Amino acid sequence: MRYPASEKLEIIRTVEASHLPVKRTLAMLGIPASTYYDWYARWFDGGFDALADRVPRPGSVWNRIPDEIREDFVEFALEYEDLTPRELAVKYTDEKRYFVSESSAYRILKAEDLITAPAHVVIKAADEFRDKTCRPNELWQTDFTYLKVIGWGWFYLSTILDDYSRYIIAWKLCTTMKAGDVTDTLELALEASGCNSATVVQKPRLLSDNGSSYVAADLADYLDGNGMDHVRGAPHHPQTQGKIER
C-alpha cells in the first residue's frame, strides 16, 4: 500500500510520541519496521519533501551499446544494404572487433527504420464463409479431441456438429482415430438426424481437416455410398474447423 508524504510523517510522529516500544507500535499500525526506518531516514536527511514517492528509474545497463557504436553500426549497415541483421552482426563483429548480437542489430536497424518489409506475399484469410449455411443438416463439421485419462491412456472424442445450429448431433469416444471411428460417428449422426431414413434432396456435406482418418479411402467410399460430399479445410482459412474447435 502506498502512503502519501503527509501520512508517512503522521506515522513517524505517532511512533515518536507513543509510550510503547517502536516494534509494538508499528505492529499495531501494520507498518513493517524496515519500511518505517526507511521513511525515517529519508525524512531525517531531506525533510518532508523526501517522503514523497520516488519514481522508479532503471539503473544503468552495463552492456548497453554506446551511442557512437550504434551510429557506426548504422553507417556500416547502409554500406552493406543487402545483408540481413544476422549477417550484419557477424560481419561487424569480425571487422570492427566489437560484438553486436543479432537481436541488437535488429533493434538498432528497427529504430532507424532500416528493416525492409518481407519479400513474400502475406495471404489474408477470410473472416467468414462466402457461402453460408442457411438450414440445419446442410453442412456438418467433424473433428477429434484428444483426452488423456490418468491410468488409462489416450482416448479420442469423435464429434459431429451441425454448422448452422452448432448443435452436437452425435459423438463417440474412441480408442483410435481411424476411418472406421469416423464412419461409426457418422452412422450415429445420420440416425439421430433422420437423414438415413427420410427422403432428402441432399445429404449433409461433411467438413473436416486433413487428418489421416479423413483422407482415407475407406471414408471416401462410405461417403460416396451414402450420397454425401466431403469438404476438407483449406490453408489460411480460419472458418474451416473454427466452430467445432471452439
Order of alpha helices (4+ residues) and beta strands (2+ residues): alpha-alpha-alpha-alpha-alpha-alpha-beta-beta-beta-alpha-beta-alpha-beta-alpha
